[in-house]
Amino acid sequence: MADRSARILLVDDEQSIQTLLSYPLRKEGYDVVQVTDGRQALDRFDEQTFDLVVLDLMLPKVDGLEVCRQLRNRSAVPIIMLTAKSEEIDKVVGLELGADDYITKPFSLREFSSRIKAALRRAEMSREAELALDEQPLEIHRLRIDFAKRSVRVRGDDAELTFVEFEILSSLARAPGRVFTRDMLLARIWGDSAYRDPRTIDVHIRHLREKIEQEPKDPEYLFTVRGVGYRFRDTDS
């Protein structure tokens, strides 16, 4: 991304939203590719390299949740979902399918710009971290986290984590025993905690436990510190 402007795929079937969002993005210097349905989104993604996808939930031909699922199967590209719905289930499903963030309409352009910059900054930081190949894997109680390879094995099997799930697990595991508030995790993963619902972290933690814990309700790796946040198992315990 150092030698070109970040390329953003903007997927929304409302022309007014396309106009509203594409202008400030281009003004910021981003290369914006606009599509109006889910099928076009998948086709364009196969044709070009994108640094970020802004994806509406309600789309013709292929809905936003299915587009999100297919994109996540192909790439770790950051995905921000737009939704006009207020129901919690839509946000939860989007996050569990691999979306990195969501914004509920209506939203301010300031909020939108903040989310875009944070997502791109986080992705860039992750790419830089991948170059630090000297960090040794962490092994504790049948869990192995290879930070350089971004891989996780638990009880001898590979755990398929989403981009955000791996980032959360890595942040906690690098400081075993330390308690992180939800806002601290939001800031570490997304670059800031502005405009974000702290419950987003709860969704990812729940999904992480389902993937790495033998008994998610009685965890041995990821612990809840009631009223505060979360911590990773202390290496001495």
SEMI-668407 format. One line per 3 residues: their letters; for each residue x negated, y, z of N, C-alpha, C, O. Coordinates in Angstrom, 3 decimals, decimal comma. Layout:
# SEMI-668407
a> X/Y/Z/X/Y/Z/X/Y/Z/X/Y/Z; ...
***
This chain:
# SEMI-668407
mad> -0,819/-1,190/0,000/0,000/0,000/0,000/-0,865/1,257/0,000/-0,356/2,364/-0,172; -2,171/1,086/0,192/-3,042/2,237/0,286/-3,198/2,948/-1,052/-3,414/4,160/-1,083; -3,092/2,208/-2,165/-3,344/2,796/-3,468/-2,064/3,118/-4,222/-2,130/3,409/-5,417
rsa> -0,925/3,081/-3,591/0,334/3,430/-4,250/1,362/3,815/-3,200/1,200/3,538/-2,012; 2,423/4,460/-3,666/3,519/4,803/-2,769/4,267/3,536/-2,380/4,350/2,588/-3,161; 4,802/3,528/-1,182/5,606/2,377/-0,769/6,820/2,257/-1,681/7,477/3,252/-1,989
ril> 7,108/1,043/-2,106/8,257/0,800/-2,987/9,399/0,233/-2,152/9,232/-0,763/-1,448; 10,552/0,872/-2,237/11,714/0,501/-1,436/12,854/0,056/-2,344/13,204/0,752/-3,298; 13,427/-1,098/-2,047/14,610/-1,584/-2,763/15,840/-1,138/-1,984/16,052/-1,561/-0,848
lvd> 16,652/-0,279/-2,604/17,849/0,271/-1,965/19,075/-0,410/-2,562/19,379/-0,247/-3,744; 19,779/-1,179/-1,721/20,894/-1,994/-2,193/22,190/-1,527/-1,535/22,404/-1,759/-0,345; 23,056/-0,866/-2,311/24,343/-0,398/-1,797/25,273/-0,166/-2,986/24,857/0,388/-4,003
deq> 26,523/-0,586/-2,857/27,442/-0,460/-3,983/28,182/0,878/-4,014/28,949/1,140/-4,940; 27,955/1,728/-3,004/28,596/3,039/-2,986/27,650/4,083/-3,577/26,545/4,283/-3,072; 28,090/4,750/-4,655/27,241/5,725/-5,311/26,897/6,880/-4,391/25,795/7,425/-4,454
siq> 27,840/7,255/-3,533/27,586/8,369/-2,613/26,451/8,038/-1,647/25,633/8,900/-1,326; 26,404/6,785/-1,183/25,325/6,361/-0,281/24,006/6,305/-1,033/22,970/6,720/-0,512; 24,042/5,792/-2,256/22,829/5,743/-3,074/22,228/7,137/-3,252/21,022/7,334/-3,103
tll> 23,093/8,095/-3,572/22,626/9,470/-3,778/22,102/10,068/-2,481/21,055/10,714/-2,460; 22,845/9,844/-1,399/22,484/10,404/-0,097/21,128/9,920/0,381/20,337/10,693/0,921; 20,859/8,618/0,177/19,643/8,023/0,730/18,447/8,083/-0,218/17,310/8,225/0,232
syp> 18,689/7,979/-1,504/17,562/7,943/-2,449/16,837/9,277/-2,541/15,617/9,307/-2,699; 17,582/10,394/-2,444/16,948/11,712/-2,583/15,891/11,962/-1,504/14,755/12,298/-1,841; 16,230/11,807/-0,205/15,195/12,051/0,813/14,054/11,047/0,749/12,915/11,389/1,068
lrk> 14,339/9,804/0,339/13,262/8,819/0,224/12,265/9,237/-0,849/11,053/9,171/-0,644; 12,787/9,667/-1,992/11,893/10,119/-3,066/11,164/11,400/-2,676/10,009/11,606/-3,049; 11,851/12,263/-1,918/11,223/13,489/-1,458/10,043/13,190/-0,540/9,070/13,942/-0,498
egy> 10,143/12,071/0,201/9,048/11,639/1,078/7,916/10,975/0,290/6,867/10,658/0,850; 8,133/10,768/-1,002/7,095/10,189/-1,841/7,225/8,709/-2,105/6,338/8,107/-2,710; 8,330/8,103/-1,655/8,521/6,674/-1,869/9,025/6,389/-3,281/9,723/7,206/-3,884
dvv> 8,667/5,242/-3,785/9,179/4,740/-5,072/10,446/3,953/-4,769/10,375/2,900/-4,135; 11,605/4,442/-5,209/12,885/3,839/-4,850/13,502/3,143/-6,064/13,671/3,750/-7,122; 13,831/1,875/-5,899/14,537/1,106/-6,923/15,958/0,878/-6,419/16,147/0,289/-5,354
qvt> 16,957/1,334/-7,166/18,346/1,282/-6,727/19,120/0,182/-7,448/19,052/0,069/-8,672; 19,855/-0,627/-6,688/20,754/-1,634/-7,261/22,065/-1,599/-6,494/22,123/-1,122/-5,361; 23,125/-2,115/-7,128/24,461/-1,962/-6,552/25,165/-3,268/-6,199/26,306/-3,238/-5,738
dgr> 24,521/-4,404/-6,403/25,129/-5,659/-5,966/24,047/-6,657/-5,555/22,863/-6,465/-5,830; 24,482/-7,719/-4,894/23,541/-8,677/-4,343/22,754/-9,443/-5,378/21,578/-9,741/-5,170; 23,382/-9,764/-6,488/22,687/-10,498/-7,536/21,563/-9,667/-8,129/20,459/-10,168/-8,344
qal> 21,847/-8,381/-8,395/20,799/-7,491/-8,889/19,645/-7,385/-7,900/18,478/-7,348/-8,292; 19,980/-7,336/-6,617/18,949/-7,212/-5,591/17,978/-8,387/-5,652/16,763/-8,194/-5,609; 18,510/-9,596/-5,751/17,656/-10,782/-5,797/16,822/-10,807/-7,077/15,651/-11,186/-7,054
drf> 17,431/-10,403/-8,193/16,700/-10,382/-9,466/15,560/-9,371/-9,427/14,444/-9,680/-9,843; 15,834/-8,157/-8,927/14,795/-7,121/-8,873/13,669/-7,536/-7,921/12,497/-7,258/-8,176; 14,030/-8,193/-6,844/13,017/-8,616/-5,879/12,066/-9,628/-6,496/10,881/-9,656/-6,161
deq> 12,575/-10,453/-7,389/11,727/-11,433/-8,067/10,831/-10,787/-9,116/9,783/-11,327/-9,470; 11,260/-9,616/-9,612/10,528/-8,957/-10,697/9,427/-8,017/-10,206/8,448/-7,785/-10,915; 9,584/-7,476/-8,993/8,646/-6,477/-8,506/8,236/-6,771/-7,060/8,853/-7,586/-6,375
tfd> 7,180/-6,087/-6,617/6,742/-6,192/-5,232/7,317/-5,019/-4,449/7,190/-3,867/-4,862; 7,950/-5,316/-3,316/8,555/-4,274/-2,495/7,940/-4,278/-1,096/7,544/-5,319/-0,571; 7,872/-3,076/-0,507/7,349/-2,922/0,844/8,460/-2,882/1,883/8,206/-3,048/3,076
lvv> 9,693/-2,662/1,431/10,836/-2,553/2,335/12,119/-2,729/1,544/12,210/-2,305/0,392; 13,118/-3,358/2,168/14,439/-3,506/1,564/15,470/-2,868/2,488/15,547/-3,203/3,670; 16,263/-1,947/1,943/17,399/-1,366/2,662/18,639/-2,000/2,060/18,925/-1,807/0,878
ldl> 19,379/-2,755/2,862/20,389/-3,677/2,347/21,746/-3,473/3,004/21,879/-3,633/4,218; 22,751/-3,122/2,213/24,106/-2,979/2,741/24,697/-4,359/3,029/24,404/-5,325/2,325; 25,519/-4,442/4,052/26,127/-5,718/4,425/27,210/-6,146/3,435/27,275/-7,309/3,038
mlp> 28,055/-5,197/3,045/29,186/-5,495/2,167/28,802/-5,205/0,721/28,725/-4,047/0,310; 28,560/-6,277/-0,054/28,128/-6,132/-1,438/28,944/-7,026/-2,356/29,380/-8,095/-1,931; 29,163/-6,621/-3,605/29,810/-7,513/-4,568/28,855/-8,592/-5,066/27,636/-8,461/-4,957
kvd> 29,426/-9,653/-5,609/28,722/-10,783/-6,238/28,004/-11,667/-5,220/28,320/-12,852/-5,118; 27,045/-11,124/-4,464/26,390/-11,863/-3,381/26,357/-10,927/-2,180/25,796/-9,835/-2,267; 26,956/-11,341/-1,050/27,038/-10,417/0,081/25,676/-10,213/0,742/24,737/-10,980/0,529
gle> 25,600/-9,148/1,557/24,334/-8,753/2,144/23,704/-9,805/3,031/22,480/-9,943/3,046; 24,508/-10,550/3,771/23,959/-11,585/4,648/23,276/-12,687/3,842/22,215/-13,179/4,226; 23,889/-13,070/2,724/23,286/-14,105/1,884/22,024/-13,587/1,202/21,040/-14,313/1,066
vcr> 22,060/-12,329/0,778/20,857/-11,728/0,195/19,733/-11,717/1,221/18,591/-12,056/0,908; 20,064/-11,326/2,449/19,068/-11,309/3,529/18,471/-12,702/3,735/17,254/-12,853/3,841; 19,322/-13,698/3,790/18,851/-15,074/4,006/17,897/-15,500/2,889/16,844/-16,077/3,159
qlr> 18,262/-15,215/1,629/17,429/-15,635/0,506/16,107/-14,860/0,458/15,055/-15,424/0,159; 16,180/-13,562/0,756/14,946/-12,775/0,770/13,996/-13,271/1,851/12,790/-13,367/1,626; 14,541/-13,589/3,034/13,684/-14,031/4,128/13,051/-15,381/3,825/11,957/-15,674/4,308
nrs> 13,729/-16,208/3,030/13,146/-17,485/2,634/11,966/-17,302/1,678/11,106/-18,175/1,557; 11,942/-16,153/1,003/10,899/-15,899/0,012/9,771/-15,018/0,528/8,650/-15,097/0,025; 10,047/-14,183/1,520/9,096/-13,138/1,874/9,278/-12,677/3,313/10,336/-12,871/3,912
avp> 8,226/-12,061/3,862/8,292/-11,439/5,190/8,548/-9,940/5,083/8,370/-9,213/6,060; 8,969/-9,464/3,897/9,216/-8,038/3,690/10,191/-7,500/4,748/11,187/-8,157/5,049; 9,920/-6,315/5,315/10,869/-5,743/6,276/12,233/-5,496/5,630/12,314/-5,006/4,503
iim> 13,294/-5,837/6,346/14,668/-5,650/5,859/15,448/-4,846/6,886/15,552/-5,233/8,050; 16,003/-3,707/6,434/16,894/-2,909/7,268/18,303/-3,051/6,701/18,538/-2,732/5,535; 19,229/-3,523/7,509/20,601/-3,715/7,039/21,463/-2,507/7,391/21,355/-1,943/8,480
lta> 22,322/-2,121/6,443/23,300/-1,069/6,656/24,665/-1,720/6,822/25,043/-2,584/6,031; 25,399/-1,313/7,837/26,720/-1,892/8,022/27,709/-0,832/8,480/27,395/0,007/9,324; 28,903/-0,882/7,915/29,972/0,024/8,333/30,789/-0,609/9,439/31,671/0,028/10,015
kse> 30,494/-1,863/9,733/31,262/-2,586/10,744/30,670/-2,361/12,121/29,455/-2,224/12,262; 31,513/-2,323/13,131/31,041/-2,119/14,494/30,989/-3,427/15,279/30,460/-3,458/16,390; 31,537/-4,515/14,710/31,552/-5,777/15,428/30,137/-6,283/15,682/29,300/-6,302/14,779
eid> 29,884/-6,688/16,907/28,556/-7,152/17,293/28,131/-8,378/16,488/26,942/-8,556/16,221; 29,076/-9,219/16,101/28,732/-10,464/15,407/28,008/-10,207/14,104/27,110/-10,965/13,739; 28,389/-9,132/13,380/27,734/-8,840/12,107/26,270/-8,486/12,313/25,412/-8,899/11,533
kvv> 25,982/-7,723/13,359/24,614/-7,346/13,654/23,807/-8,569/14,081/22,668/-8,756/13,653; 24,404/-9,386/14,921/23,714/-10,580/15,421/23,389/-11,534/14,284/22,272/-12,045/14,196; 24,370/-11,776/13,410/24,141/-12,697/12,290/23,033/-12,163/11,389/22,171/-12,924/10,947
gle> 23,050/-10,863/11,114/22,008/-10,282/10,283/20,631/-10,453/10,886/19,682/-10,794/10,180; 20,510/-10,222/12,176/19,220/-10,396/12,858/18,775/-11,847/12,844/17,593/-12,134/12,657; 19,707/-12,759/13,040/19,346/-14,171/13,093/18,976/-14,707/11,707/18,265/-15,705/11,597
lga> 19,459/-14,047/10,652/19,082/-14,454/9,303/17,728/-13,876/8,898/17,182/-14,222/7,850; 17,193/-12,992/9,739/15,851/-12,484/9,478/15,739/-11,001/9,245/14,644/-10,513/8,963; 16,847/-10,247/9,354/16,746/-8,793/9,222/15,890/-8,249/10,366/15,940/-8,759/11,486
ddy> 15,109/-7,217/10,075/14,233/-6,635/11,087/14,950/-5,566/11,901/14,601/-5,316/13,054; 15,949/-4,940/11,298/16,604/-3,820/11,944/17,958/-3,614/11,281/18,205/-4,145/10,198; 18,825/-2,857/11,913/20,103/-2,513/11,297/20,507/-1,105/11,701/20,132/-0,616/12,767
itk> 21,283/-0,456/10,828/21,821/0,873/11,106/23,322/0,817/10,836/23,749/0,349/9,780; 24,112/1,289/11,779/25,563/1,292/11,620/26,020/2,641/11,061/25,718/3,695/11,621; 26,752/2,585/9,949/27,308/3,812/9,362/28,439/4,333/10,255/29,169/3,534/10,842
pfs> 28,598/5,663/10,370/27,754/6,706/9,770/26,497/6,934/10,603/26,493/6,709/11,814; 25,433/7,382/9,942/24,185/7,652/10,639/23,590/8,932/10,069/23,934/9,351/8,964; 22,693/9,549/10,835/22,061/10,785/10,384/20,867/10,461/9,496/20,277/9,387/9,613
lre> 20,512/11,377/8,616/19,336/11,190/7,771/18,066/11,177/8,607/17,084/10,536/8,234; 18,078/11,882/9,739/16,921/11,858/10,631/16,716/10,455/11,199/15,592/9,955/11,255; 17,820/9,825/11,620/17,727/8,455/12,124/17,244/7,523/11,027/16,365/6,692/11,257
fss> 17,815/7,655/9,832/17,445/6,804/8,705/15,957/6,941/8,396/15,262/5,942/8,210; 15,473/8,181/8,341/14,062/8,424/8,051/13,162/7,816/9,124/12,105/7,264/8,820; 13,592/7,922/10,382/12,816/7,347/11,486/12,699/5,846/11,344/11,624/5,283/11,552
rik> 13,802/5,185/10,988/13,784/3,720/10,837/12,876/3,301/9,680/12,115/2,341/9,793; 12,966/4,031/8,570/12,158/3,702/7,393/10,669/3,804/7,720/9,897/2,889/7,432; 10,274/4,926/8,322/8,860/5,137/8,633/8,355/4,103/9,629/7,237/3,605/9,500
aal> 9,178/3,782/10,622/8,764/2,807/11,631/8,590/1,423/11,013/7,635/0,718/11,339; 9,504/1,025/10,125/9,417/-0,293/9,491/8,167/-0,399/8,625/7,473/-1,416/8,652; 7,883/0,647/7,861/6,700/0,628/7,004/5,421/0,667/7,834/4,437/0,007/7,500
rra> 5,437/1,446/8,922/4,270/1,530/9,797/4,000/0,181/10,457/2,851/-0,248/10,568; 5,075/-0,485/10,897/4,921/-1,784/11,536/4,356/-2,814/10,560/3,492/-3,613/10,922; 4,843/-2,790/9,333/4,359/-3,737/8,330/2,886/-3,496/8,023/2,122/-4,444/7,842
ems> 2,488/-2,227/7,963/1,091/-1,899/7,697/0,202/-2,344/8,850/-0,889/-2,870/8,627; 0,662/-2,136/10,082/-0,102/-2,562/11,254/-0,258/-4,078/11,262/-1,302/-4,601/11,656; 0,781/-4,778/10,827/0,717/-6,238/10,793/-0,299/-6,716/9,768/-1,043/-7,666/10,014
rea> -0,327/-6,050/8,615/-1,308/-6,423/7,595/-2,725/-6,197/8,105/-3,619/-7,004/7,849; -2,925/-5,105/8,822/-4,249/-4,838/9,377/-4,620/-5,874/10,429/-5,773/-6,294/10,524; -3,624/-6,283/11,223/-3,896/-7,277/12,266/-4,286/-8,621/11,661/-5,082/-9,363/12,237
ela> -3,720/-8,930/10,491/-4,023/-10,202/9,849/-5,489/-10,282/9,423/-6,026/-11,372/9,224; -6,134/-9,113/9,285/-7,541/-9,099/8,897/-8,455/-9,413/10,078/-9,629/-9,733/9,896; -7,911/-9,319/11,283/-8,708/-9,598/12,485/-8,706/-11,099/12,754/-7,994/-11,584/13,634
lde> -9,508/-11,823/11,989/-9,470/-13,276/12,026/-10,258/-13,877/13,186/-10,304/-15,098/13,337; -10,884/-13,020/14,014/-11,708/-13,552/15,088/-10,915/-13,837/16,351/-11,471/-14,369/17,311; -9,622/-13,497/16,379/-8,826/-13,760/17,573/-8,525/-15,251/17,674/-8,005/-15,858/16,738
qpl> -8,855/-15,821/18,808/-8,694/-17,255/18,989/-7,228/-17,623/19,250/-6,496/-16,862/19,882; -6,810/-18,789/18,761/-5,439/-19,240/19,052/-5,226/-19,417/20,551/-6,165/-19,697/21,296; -3,994/-19,251/20,974/-3,623/-19,464/22,370/-2,939/-20,811/22,492/-2,005/-21,109/21,747
eih> -3,401/-21,625/23,430/-2,776/-22,922/23,679/-2,402/-23,012/25,146/-3,251/-22,851/26,023; -1,139/-23,269/25,406/-0,660/-23,381/26,775/0,545/-24,306/26,824/1,549/-24,061/26,156; 0,448/-25,341/27,597/1,568/-26,262/27,832/2,271/-26,679/26,538/3,472/-26,463/26,375
rlr> 1,509/-27,275/25,625/2,040/-27,843/24,368/2,533/-26,794/23,381/3,209/-27,126/22,407; 2,197/-25,527/23,627/2,515/-24,456/22,682/1,208/-23,889/22,153/0,320/-23,541/22,931; 1,085/-23,796/20,831/-0,120/-23,244/20,204/0,272/-22,102/19,279/1,056/-22,292/18,349
idf> -0,271/-20,919/19,531/-0,014/-19,741/18,706/-1,306/-19,363/18,006/-2,285/-18,995/18,656; -1,313/-19,453/16,694/-2,477/-19,053/15,904/-2,183/-17,660/15,359/-1,438/-17,512/14,391; -2,767/-16,643/15,979/-2,456/-15,257/15,622/-2,922/-14,919/14,213/-2,227/-14,215/13,480
akr> -4,096/-15,418/13,832/-4,645/-15,102/12,511/-3,793/-15,706/11,395/-3,546/-15,065/10,374; -3,351/-16,938/11,599/-2,549/-17,624/10,581/-1,050/-17,369/10,743/-0,246/-17,778/9,905; -0,682/-16,684/11,839/0,721/-16,387/12,123/1,550/-17,678/12,132/2,627/-17,750/11,540
svr> 1,019/-18,685/12,817/1,705/-19,965/12,895/1,889/-20,374/14,352/1,109/-19,992/15,224; 2,937/-21,159/14,596/3,254/-21,624/15,948/3,578/-23,107/15,890/4,354/-23,556/15,047; 2,971/-23,861/16,798/3,297/-25,279/16,943/3,705/-25,524/18,387/3,070/-25,024/19,316
vrg> 4,756/-26,287/18,567/5,226/-26,587/19,906/5,560/-28,070/19,986/6,316/-28,598/19,171; 4,977/-28,734/20,994/5,144/-30,181/21,181/4,843/-30,958/19,893/5,511/-31,941/19,572; 3,811/-30,489/19,160/3,347/-31,194/17,967/4,060/-30,846/16,690/3,665/-31,327/15,628
dda> 5,104/-30,022/16,742/5,869/-29,659/15,542/5,726/-28,177/15,240/5,567/-27,360/16,148; 5,785/-27,833/13,943/5,743/-26,432/13,538/7,051/-25,745/13,905/8,129/-26,313/13,732; 6,952/-24,525/14,411/8,131/-23,705/14,701/8,209/-22,619/13,635/7,283/-21,821/13,490
elt> 9,295/-22,588/12,899/9,455/-21,619/11,823/10,054/-20,335/12,395/11,264/-20,244/12,603; 9,202/-19,353/12,644/9,650/-18,092/13,219/9,788/-17,024/12,146/9,051/-17,020/11,160; 10,737/-16,118/12,345/10,831/-14,966/11,459/9,696/-14,005/11,790/9,003/-14,159/12,797
fve> 9,522/-13,027/10,935/8,462/-12,040/11,129/8,582/-11,380/12,497/7,602/-11,298/13,238; 9,778/-10,912/12,832/9,983/-10,200/14,092/9,830/-11,139/15,284/9,258/-10,752/16,304; 10,331/-12,363/15,171/10,187/-13,327/16,263/8,721/-13,572/16,584/8,337/-13,628/17,752
fei> 7,901/-13,717/15,543/6,471/-13,942/15,781/5,836/-12,728/16,447/4,995/-12,876/17,333; 6,235/-11,526/16,023/5,676/-10,311/16,607/6,027/-10,200/18,095/5,184/-9,822/18,909; 7,262/-10,527/18,442/7,679/-10,468/19,850/6,921/-11,505/20,675/6,394/-11,199/21,745
lss> 6,873/-12,728/20,168/6,160/-13,788/20,886/4,686/-13,434/21,061/4,122/-13,642/22,135; 4,062/-12,904/20,019/2,645/-12,542/20,096/2,404/-11,448/21,123/1,449/-11,509/21,897; 3,285/-10,439/21,125/3,130/-9,341/22,077/3,196/-9,836/23,508/2,402/-9,414/24,349
lar> 4,135/-10,729/23,793/4,273/-11,268/25,141/3,128/-12,208/25,491/2,583/-12,157/26,594; 2,767/-13,071/24,533/1,757/-14,101/24,811/0,360/-13,524/24,982/-0,470/-14,106/25,681; 0,092/-12,382/24,351/-1,226/-11,763/24,488/-1,436/-11,168/25,881/-2,562/-10,852/26,265
apg> -0,344/-11,020/26,633/-0,439/-10,472/27,990/0,371/-11,356/28,937/1,375/-10,909/29,492; -0,059/-12,617/29,126/0,715/-13,555/29,949/0,942/-13,038/31,366/0,025/-12,553/32,028; 2,179/-13,154/31,805/2,528/-12,706/33,145/2,968/-11,256/33,218/3,640/-10,863/34,171
rvf> 2,603/-10,460/32,232/2,974/-9,047/32,248/4,444/-8,892/31,839/4,907/-9,546/30,905; 5,163/-8,029/32,540/6,576/-7,794/32,238/6,694/-6,650/31,225/6,142/-5,567/31,420; 7,426/-6,919/30,142/7,695/-5,910/29,125/9,165/-5,526/29,175/10,035/-6,397/29,173
trd> 9,448/-4,230/29,221/10,837/-3,787/29,110/11,267/-3,921/27,651/10,429/-4,086/26,765; 12,556/-3,852/27,409/13,059/-3,918/26,040/12,533/-2,752/25,216/12,162/-2,928/24,055; 12,500/-1,561/25,812/11,988/-0,396/25,085/10,512/-0,564/24,733/10,083/-0,140/23,659
mll> 9,741/-1,169/25,609/8,329/-1,411/25,315/8,180/-2,349/24,117/7,329/-2,133/23,254; 9,007/-3,383/24,071/8,945/-4,320/22,947/9,427/-3,667/21,660/8,847/-3,889/20,597; 10,477/-2,870/21,746/10,951/-2,149/20,561/9,841/-1,262/20,002/9,611/-1,232/18,793
ari> 9,160/-0,544/20,885/8,094/0,356/20,446/6,927/-0,428/19,844/6,330/0,008/18,860; 6,599/-1,584/20,433/5,489/-2,385/19,913/5,804/-2,981/18,549/4,939/-3,028/17,674; 7,039/-3,436/18,364/7,390/-4,131/17,128/7,783/-3,167/16,022/7,371/-3,332/14,874
wgd> 8,583/-2,157/16,365/9,110/-1,245/15,347/8,421/0,111/15,324/8,737/0,944/14,475; 7,487/0,350/16,237/6,778/1,618/16,236/7,383/2,652/17,163/6,686/3,564/17,607; 8,666/2,527/17,464/9,316/3,415/18,426/10,618/2,754/18,856/11,033/1,747/18,283
say> 11,262/3,331/19,874/12,528/2,773/20,346/13,695/3,709/20,071/14,805/3,482/20,551; 13,441/4,771/19,292/14,488/5,753/19,011/15,608/5,136/18,178/15,354/4,391/17,232; 16,814/5,445/18,532/18,024/5,041/17,806/18,286/3,538/17,853/19,180/3,057/17,157
rdp> 17,546/2,796/18,641/17,687/1,344/18,594/18,408/0,809/19,819/18,231/1,300/20,934; 19,214/-0,197/19,588/19,941/-0,852/20,666/19,003/-1,850/21,337/18,539/-2,781/20,678; 18,708/-1,685/22,628/17,800/-2,619/23,315/18,267/-4,072/23,245/17,456/-4,988/23,385
rti> 19,567/-4,291/23,029/20,073/-5,657/22,936/19,534/-6,393/21,716/19,615/-7,619/21,636; 18,978/-5,631/20,756/18,318/-6,268/19,613/17,245/-7,240/20,103/17,099/-8,334/19,557; 16,500/-6,845/21,126/15,455/-7,708/21,678/16,071/-8,974/22,266/15,517/-10,062/22,107
dvh> 17,213/-8,844/22,944/17,868/-10,010/23,550/18,218/-11,051/22,499/18,062/-12,251/22,725; 18,694/-10,584/21,343/19,059/-11,510/20,254/17,835/-12,288/19,784/17,890/-13,507/19,620; 16,736/-11,579/19,569/15,519/-12,241/19,089/14,948/-13,198/20,143/14,472/-14,281/19,803
irh> 14,995/-12,806/21,403/14,506/-13,686/22,466/15,341/-14,964/22,526/14,803/-16,063/22,660; 16,646/-14,810/22,426/17,524/-16,000/22,449/17,177/-16,934/21,291/17,097/-18,150/21,465; 16,974/-16,359/20,124/16,656/-17,178/18,959/15,279/-17,817/19,097/15,080/-18,961/18,686
lre> 14,326/-17,082/19,675/13,001/-17,638/19,927/13,076/-18,840/20,858/12,440/-19,866/20,616; 13,856/-18,703/21,924/13,992/-19,806/22,880/14,586/-21,039/22,219/14,194/-22,163/22,533; 15,516/-20,839/21,315/16,105/-21,981/20,625/15,078/-22,713/19,777/15,235/-23,901/19,497
kie> 14,028/-22,012/19,368/13,024/-22,610/18,492/11,821/-23,200/19,239/11,203/-24,155/18,768; 11,491/-22,626/20,413/10,270/-23,110/21,074/10,506/-23,753/22,432/9,636/-24,467/22,931; 11,648/-23,519/23,032/11,918/-24,089/24,346/12,643/-25,422/24,218/13,540/-25,567/23,387
qep> 12,256/-26,395/25,040/12,962/-27,671/25,047/14,365/-27,497/25,614/15,323/-28,103/25,134; 14,470/-26,662/26,638/15,758/-26,317/27,234/15,859/-24,789/27,269/15,371/-24,164/28,211; 16,490/-24,178/26,252/16,549/-22,708/26,181/17,094/-22,044/27,443/16,698/-20,926/27,772
kdp> 17,996/-22,719/28,150/18,556/-22,125/29,359/17,654/-22,313/30,575/17,881/-21,712/31,625; 16,639/-23,143/30,425/15,653/-23,351/31,495/14,262/-23,262/30,868/13,560/-24,269/30,768; 13,860/-22,048/30,441/12,643/-21,883/29,636/11,361/-22,163/30,402/11,300/-22,004/31,621
eyl> 10,328/-22,587/29,659/9,006/-22,774/30,245/7,993/-21,778/29,679/6,853/-21,735/30,141; 8,394/-20,974/28,680/7,473/-20,013/28,084/7,955/-18,566/28,212/7,191/-17,698/28,636; 9,199/-18,299/27,854/9,729/-16,935/27,825/10,719/-16,734/28,963/11,799/-17,325/28,975
ftv> 10,336/-15,889/29,922/11,149/-15,709/31,122/11,818/-14,331/31,139/11,235/-13,330/30,724; 13,047/-14,314/31,627/13,769/-13,065/31,839/13,449/-12,522/33,222/13,510/-13,247/34,215; 13,112/-11,254/33,279/12,941/-10,563/34,561/14,178/-9,692/34,714/14,267/-8,611/34,132
rgv> 15,111/-10,165/35,489/16,437/-9,557/35,555/16,373/-8,056/35,856/15,713/-7,616/36,796; 17,075/-7,298/35,033/17,139/-5,855/35,205/15,942/-5,102/34,666/15,907/-3,872/34,710; 14,940/-5,847/34,148/13,727/-5,188/33,659/13,445/-5,545/32,206/13,444/-4,672/31,338
gyr> 13,203/-6,845/31,936/12,857/-7,237/30,574/12,419/-8,684/30,506/13,106/-9,573/31,009; 11,264/-8,924/29,876/10,812/-10,294/29,634/9,311/-10,408/29,884/8,580/-9,420/29,839; 8,862/-11,664/30,154/7,439/-11,928/30,288/7,147/-13,323/29,750/8,025/-14,185/29,695
frd> 5,894/-13,525/29,354/5,428/-14,824/28,923/4,830/-15,555/30,109/4,305/-14,931/31,031; 4,907/-16,865/30,087/4,374/-17,703/31,162/2,931/-17,341/31,485/2,100/-17,192/30,589; 2,652/-17,204/32,747/1,295/-16,918/33,193/0,417/-18,123/32,907/0,821/-19,256/33,168
tds> -0,765/-17,902/32,381/-1,652/-19,017/32,021/-2,099/-19,820/33,231/-2,546/-20,958/33,089; -1,981/-19,236/34,427/-2,383/-19,959/35,637/-1,260/-20,819/36,209/-1,480/-21,598/37,136; -0,054/-20,675/35,653/1,090/-21,411/36,229/1,323/-22,718/35,517/2,240/-23,459/35,871
***
